[in-house]
């Protein structure tokens, strides 16, 4: 049996205004457990801890062993547009047996083919097997980091997903109707996974420069401003020298 790392973004309780969170785990001591709340993080067991030598950009990362759940509770006002951006080395596997689509505004796992699979309204699943330009996306593996970027619009209950900086899904409806972001959760039933460079923000994350539809406007900006690509046009440039 293959198991999986499940990424869930819950949205159940309204918090205050403003969202700006970043963690690359470099400030923690090696071996520090997250079983007690630290910088918003909390883990279900000591199997979630800071490790060295396997970080994405630097040396440290959050390692998650078997049967561990890691959450981070954030503060957000209703009806915001929020980006969740992180580097992830998951366990890939089969579809969750009982997905909690009734409580999560975003729920995803990496299947055995290396594609991100996301839950959508009505209890279904959408396989992110093509980029916007119809090219096969970067495959997710259990032995290397993949950047996952999710833009959620809590005013329309829709989301878009980028894998390795490239758009793989847009205009999808939340699996649960809600207007507020409250937490990031990663459930790792078996084997091990690593998390690094986590950013939760109302701004476009840095490095989102791809323009797969070739209209001269980066896809992340189109998603952020209007929720879809192929809608915006480049303006006329007036230059004085």
PAFISE-571176 format. One record per residue (C-alpha): residue number from 0; residue in one letter; x, y, z. Coordinates in pm, 1 decimal, decimal comma, m for minus. Layout:
BEGIN
[r NUM 'a' [X Y Z]],
...
This chain:
BEGIN
[r 0 'x' [0,0 0,0 0,0]],
[r 1 'x' [129,6 342,4 m91,4]],
[r 2 'x' [47,3 629,7 135,5]],
[r 3 'x' [52,3 1001,3 78,6]],
[r 4 'x' [114,0 1344,0 224,9]],
[r 5 'x' [m209,0 1543,0 231,0]],
[r 6 'x' [m201,2 1920,6 214,0]],
[r 7 'x' [m508,4 2091,1 355,0]],
[r 8 'x' [m596,8 2454,7 397,6]],
[r 9 'x' [m882,8 2489,1 641,1]],
[r 10 'x' [m1103,6 2788,5 677,4]],
[r 11 'x' [m1342,9 2761,7 964,4]],
[r 12 'x' [m1290,8 3053,2 1203,3]],
[r 13 'x' [m1260,0 3426,1 1133,1]],
[r 14 'x' [m949,8 3601,0 1266,0]],
[r 15 'x' [m821,2 3958,8 1256,4]],
[r 16 'x' [m692,4 4153,5 959,6]],
[r 17 'x' [m363,7 4097,7 780,2]],
[r 18 'x' [m167,2 3793,5 666,3]],
[r 19 'x' [210,3 3791,1 638,2]],
[r 20 'x' [389,8 3470,0 737,8]],
[r 21 'x' [729,2 3330,2 635,4]],
[r 22 'x' [941,1 3049,4 775,8]],
[r 23 'x' [1252,0 2881,8 632,9]],
[r 24 'x' [1326,0 2699,2 964,3]],
[r 25 'x' [1679,5 2838,0 980,2]],
[r 26 'x' [1621,0 3007,7 1317,3]],
[r 27 'x' [1544,2 2682,7 1503,3]],
[r 28 'x' [1784,1 2445,3 1674,1]],
[r 29 'x' [1848,1 2117,4 1494,4]],
[r 30 'x' [1624,2 1851,8 1645,4]],
[r 31 'x' [1369,9 2096,9 1784,6]],
[r 32 'x' [1030,7 1930,3 1804,7]],
[r 33 'x' [713,9 2106,1 1693,9]],
[r 34 'x' [488,3 1912,2 1929,8]],
[r 35 'x' [453,6 2235,8 2126,5]],
[r 36 'x' [333,1 2548,0 1947,2]],
[r 37 'x' [623,9 2736,9 1787,1]],
[r 38 'x' [572,3 3034,0 1553,1]],
[r 39 'x' [219,4 2913,0 1491,4]],
[r 40 'x' [330,2 2555,3 1418,1]],
[r 41 'x' [206,4 2258,2 1615,5]],
[r 42 'x' [259,6 1887,0 1554,9]],
[r 43 'x' [80,0 1574,2 1666,8]],
[r 44 'x' [402,3 1403,6 1779,5]],
[r 45 'x' [777,9 1449,1 1818,6]],
[r 46 'x' [814,4 1297,6 1469,8]],
[r 47 'x' [793,3 1655,2 1338,5]],
[r 48 'x' [1127,1 1825,8 1402,9]],
[r 49 'x' [1387,1 2055,8 1249,8]],
[r 50 'x' [1656,5 1871,5 1059,5]],
[r 51 'x' [1983,2 1980,0 899,4]],
[r 52 'x' [2138,4 1922,7 557,7]],
[r 53 'x' [1815,2 1871,0 363,3]],
[r 54 'x' [1681,9 2225,4 330,9]],
[r 55 'x' [1569,8 2363,6 m2,3]],
[r 56 'x' [1756,3 2694,2 m10,9]],
[r 57 'x' [1961,8 2671,9 307,1]],
[r 58 'x' [2048,6 2386,7 539,7]],
[r 59 'x' [1743,5 2332,1 760,0]],
[r 60 'x' [1390,5 2208,3 696,9]],
[r 61 'x' [1094,4 2065,8 885,9]],
[r 62 'x' [1105,5 1686,6 872,3]],
[r 63 'x' [786,2 1487,0 921,3]],
[r 64 'x' [795,2 1119,1 1006,3]],
[r 65 'x' [521,7 859,1 983,4]],
[r 66 'x' [179,3 923,7 1137,5]],
[r 67 'x' [233,1 1292,3 1204,1]],
[r 68 'x' [9,4 1592,3 1142,6]],
[r 69 'x' [159,0 1942,6 1131,4]],
[r 70 'x' [m54,7 2257,1 1137,8]],
[r 71 'x' [3,7 2629,7 1140,0]],
[r 72 'x' [m271,3 2864,2 1250,3]],
[r 73 'x' [m262,7 3203,9 1082,7]],
[r 74 'x' [m456,3 3526,2 1117,0]],
[r 75 'x' [m680,0 3637,2 831,8]],
[r 76 'x' [m978,5 3861,0 772,6]],
[r 77 'x' [m1270,4 3736,9 558,1]],
[r 78 'x' [m1286,9 3768,9 179,6]],
[r 79 'x' [m914,4 3812,7 116,6]],
[r 80 'x' [m710,6 3681,4 m173,7]],
[r 81 'x' [m432,5 3473,3 m15,3]],
[r 82 'x' [m125,8 3294,5 m152,9]],
[r 83 'x' [20,3 2987,4 16,9]],
[r 84 'x' [365,8 2909,6 m122,1]],
[r 85 'x' [610,8 2642,1 m5,2]],
[r 86 'x' [875,4 2389,1 m103,6]],
[r 87 'x' [760,6 2032,8 m36,9]],
[r 88 'x' [917,1 1687,3 m49,1]],
[r 89 'x' [608,6 1469,3 5,2]],
[r 90 'x' [523,0 1104,3 22,9]],
[r 91 'x' [341,9 1028,8 m302,0]],
[r 92 'x' [61,6 776,0 m314,6]],
[r 93 'x' [m306,1 695,0 m342,6]],
[r 94 'x' [m615,9 908,1 m302,9]],
[r 95 'x' [m714,3 973,8 59,8]],
[r 96 'x' [m984,1 733,3 174,0]],
[r 97 'x' [m1195,9 992,8 353,1]],
[r 98 'x' [m1109,7 1344,7 233,3]],
[r 99 'x' [m1222,6 1621,4 468,5]],
[r 100 'x' [m1370,1 1832,6 191,9]],
[r 101 'x' [m1635,4 1969,2 425,0]],
[r 102 'x' [m1381,3 2169,9 629,1]],
[r 103 'x' [m1102,0 2257,2 385,7]],
[r 104 'x' [m1092,6 2533,7 128,2]],
[r 105 'x' [m799,7 2350,9 m38,0]],
[r 106 'x' [m707,4 1982,8 m17,6]],
[r 107 'x' [m439,8 1810,5 m224,7]],
[r 108 'x' [m204,8 1514,7 m250,1]],
[r 109 'x' [59,9 1392,2 m496,7]],
[r 110 'x' [m45,7 1077,0 m681,1]],
[r 111 'x' [172,7 785,7 m789,5]],
[r 112 'x' [231,3 947,6 m1130,1]],
[r 113 'x' [382,4 1255,8 m965,9]],
[r 114 'x' [89,1 1489,1 m1037,2]],
[r 115 'x' [m70,9 1715,5 m780,5]],
[r 116 'x' [m436,4 1619,0 m731,0]],
[r 117 'x' [m671,8 1875,6 m577,7]],
[r 118 'x' [m1019,6 1844,0 m429,8]],
[r 119 'x' [m1296,3 2049,0 m590,8]],
[r 120 'x' [m1656,6 2136,1 m508,1]],
[r 121 'x' [m1895,9 1842,4 m509,5]],
[r 122 'x' [m1646,6 1595,1 m365,3]],
[r 123 'x' [m1451,3 1534,7 m686,2]],
[r 124 'x' [m1078,2 1543,8 m760,2]],
[r 125 'x' [m888,7 1729,0 m1033,9]],
[r 126 'x' [m555,7 1593,5 m1157,5]],
[r 127 'x' [m312,4 1875,6 m1243,2]],
[r 128 'x' [m158,1 1684,4 m1534,3]],
[r 129 'x' [m114,1 1976,8 m1775,0]],
[r 130 'x' [26,8 2324,2 m1748,5]],
[r 131 'x' [m153,9 2618,4 m1903,7]],
[r 132 'x' [60,6 2572,3 m2218,3]],
[r 133 'x' [m40,5 2200,8 m2239,4]],
[r 134 'x' [308,3 2087,4 m2136,6]],
[r 135 'x' [342,5 1815,8 m1871,7]],
[r 136 'x' [428,0 1986,8 m1541,3]],
[r 137 'x' [732,3 1914,6 m1329,7]],
[r 138 'x' [664,8 1580,0 m1167,5]],
[r 139 'x' [649,4 1567,3 m789,4]],
[r 140 'x' [886,3 1315,0 m630,9]],
[r 141 'x' [952,5 1193,9 m278,0]],
[r 142 'x' [1327,0 1258,3 m305,2]],
[r 143 'x' [1333,9 1621,8 m414,4]],
[r 144 'x' [1158,8 1950,1 m342,9]],
[r 145 'x' [875,7 2084,3 m558,7]],
[r 146 'x' [740,3 2434,6 m522,7]],
[r 147 'x' [364,0 2445,1 m467,3]],
[r 148 'x' [186,0 2781,3 m490,9]],
[r 149 'x' [m186,9 2822,7 m429,0]],
[r 150 'x' [m382,6 3144,0 m482,3]],
[r 151 'x' [m722,0 3139,9 m308,8]],
[r 152 'x' [m987,7 3404,9 m355,9]],
[r 153 'x' [m1210,1 3391,6 m49,2]],
[r 154 'x' [m1453,8 3640,4 m200,2]],
[r 155 'x' [m1540,3 3402,6 m488,4]],
[r 156 'x' [m1443,9 3064,8 m331,5]],
[r 157 'x' [m1211,3 2982,3 m621,3]],
[r 158 'x' [m844,9 2890,3 m642,6]],
[r 159 'x' [m553,9 2848,9 m882,2]],
[r 160 'x' [m249,0 2623,8 m844,9]],
[r 161 'x' [110,3 2654,3 m965,1]],
[r 162 'x' [359,2 2363,8 m961,1]],
[r 163 'x' [726,1 2461,1 m987,4]],
[r 164 'x' [613,4 2814,7 m1071,5]],
[r 165 'x' [391,1 2714,1 m1364,7]],
[r 166 'x' [10,9 2736,8 m1370,5]],
[r 167 'x' [m158,3 2393,9 m1369,5]],
[r 168 'x' [m514,7 2481,7 m1261,8]],
[r 169 'x' [m730,5 2793,9 m1238,3]],
[r 170 'x' [m1089,5 2889,1 m1164,3]],
[r 171 'x' [m1155,5 2579,5 m951,8]],
[r 172 'x' [m1415,0 2598,6 m674,0]],
[r 173 'x' [m1331,8 2536,5 m308,0]],
[r 174 'x' [m1432,7 2191,4 m182,3]],
[r 175 'x' [m1591,4 2369,8 115,5]],
[r 176 'x' [m1776,2 2701,1 105,4]],
[r 177 'x' [m1600,9 2949,0 331,3]],
[r 178 'x' [m1475,4 3305,7 330,4]],
[r 179 'x' [m1181,2 3291,0 572,1]],
[r 180 'x' [m835,6 3132,7 581,1]],
[r 181 'x' [m740,6 2992,0 920,6]],
[r 182 'x' [m469,3 2725,3 894,7]],
[r 183 'x' [m229,8 2517,9 687,5]],
[r 184 'x' [m224,9 2144,6 764,5]],
[r 185 'x' [m3,5 1862,1 638,3]],
[r 186 'x' [m100,8 1503,9 722,0]],
[r 187 'x' [177,3 1249,6 668,1]],
[r 188 'x' [34,8 900,4 735,5]],
[r 189 'x' [345,1 699,2 646,3]],
[r 190 'x' [709,9 721,5 541,3]],
[r 191 'x' [863,1 1070,1 565,6]],
[r 192 'x' [844,0 1412,0 404,7]],
[r 193 'x' [1005,2 1755,6 436,5]],
[r 194 'x' [867,6 2108,7 426,7]],
[r 195 'x' [1064,1 2429,5 368,8]],
[r 196 'x' [1036,5 2797,6 274,4]],
[r 197 'x' [671,8 2847,8 372,2]],
[r 198 'x' [507,5 3179,1 281,0]],
[r 199 'x' [144,3 3282,6 344,1]],
[r 200 'x' [69,1 3629,4 210,9]],
[r 201 'x' [m177,3 3858,3 39,3]],
[r 202 'x' [93,8 3948,4 m214,5]],
[r 203 'x' [221,7 3748,0 m512,1]],
[r 204 'x' [515,7 3535,0 m390,7]],
[r 205 'x' [856,8 3625,8 m537,0]],
[r 206 'x' [981,8 3447,9 m848,4]],
[r 207 'x' [637,3 3388,4 m1002,7]],
[r 208 'x' [741,9 3507,6 m1349,5]],
[r 209 'x' [605,3 3248,7 m1593,4]],
[r 210 'x' [388,0 3364,5 m1885,3]],
[r 211 'x' [262,0 3038,7 m2031,5]],
[r 212 'x' [m14,5 3199,9 m2238,7]],
[r 213 'x' [241,8 3431,0 m2399,0]],
[r 214 'x' [40,2 3751,1 m2367,9]],
[r 215 'x' [322,2 3949,1 m2211,1]],
[r 216 'x' [165,3 3947,9 m1863,3]],
[r 217 'x' [291,4 3700,0 m1606,3]],
[r 218 'x' [32,9 3437,3 m1517,5]],
[r 219 'x' [56,3 3499,1 m1141,8]],
[r 220 'x' [m33,9 3865,8 m1190,3]],
[r 221 'x' [m338,1 3776,0 m1401,4]],
[r 222 'x' [m451,6 3523,9 m1140,6]],
[r 223 'x' [m396,9 3774,2 m861,5]],
[r 224 'x' [m582,2 4060,7 m1028,9]],
[r 225 'x' [m867,0 3895,3 m1221,1]],
[r 226 'x' [m860,2 3526,8 m1121,3]],
[r 227 'x' [m789,3 3389,1 m1469,3]],
[r 228 'x' [m535,1 3411,9 m1748,6]],
[r 229 'x' [m616,9 3525,8 m2101,9]],
[r 230 'x' [m832,2 3816,8 m1985,7]],
[r 231 'x' [m588,8 4102,8 m1938,8]],
[r 232 'x' [m417,4 4291,8 m2219,9]],
[r 233 'x' [m86,5 4477,5 m2219,4]],
[r 234 'x' [m128,6 4852,7 m2210,5]],
[r 235 'x' [6,8 5097,7 m2467,1]],
[r 236 'x' [348,7 5225,7 m2366,1]],
[r 237 'x' [426,5 5598,0 m2390,6]],
[r 238 'x' [793,7 5679,0 m2352,0]],
[r 239 'x' [966,4 6018,4 m2333,2]],
[r 240 'x' [1344,2 6048,1 m2362,8]],
